[in-house]
Amino acid sequence: MDEKKLKALAAELAKGLKTEADLNQFSRMLTKLTVETALDAFA
């Protein structure tokens, strides 16, 4: 993936994070999505 595009996406998503709890929830969701997507790719 293009690092520049990834940074732009991260910056856009970060706009919605207002508290540490928001960041923690986002981190859990992103981790879950990443793992599920990776596992599906190998299935």
C-alpha positions in Angstrom: 0.0 0.0 0.0 1.2 3.5 -0.8 2.4 5.1 2.5 1.3 8.6 1.4 -2.3 7.3 0.9 -2.2 5.5 4.2 -1.1 8.6 6.0 -3.9 10.6 4.4 -6.4 8.0 5.4 -5.1 7.9 9.0 -5.3 11.7 9.2 -8.9 11.7 8.0 -9.9 9.0 10.4 -8.1 10.7 13.3 -10.4 13.7 12.9 -13.2 11.7 14.6 -11.1 10.7 17.6 -11.8 13.1 20.5 -10.8 11.0 23.6 -8.5 8.3 24.6 -11.5 6.0 24.7 -12.3 6.8 21.1 -8.7 6.0 20.2 -8.8 2.7 22.0 -12.1 1.7 20.4 -10.8 2.6 17.0 -7.6 0.7 17.6 -9.6 -2.5 18.6 -11.8 -2.2 15.5 -8.9 -1.6 13.1 -7.0 -4.6 14.6 -10.1 -6.8 14.3 -10.7 -5.7 10.7 -7.1 -6.2 9.7 -6.9 -9.7 11.2 -10.2 -10.8 9.6 -9.2 -9.5 6.2 -5.8 -11.2 6.4 -7.4 -14.5 7.4 -9.9 -14.2 4.6 -7.1 -13.6 2.1 -5.5 -17.0 3.1 -8.8 -19.0 3.1 
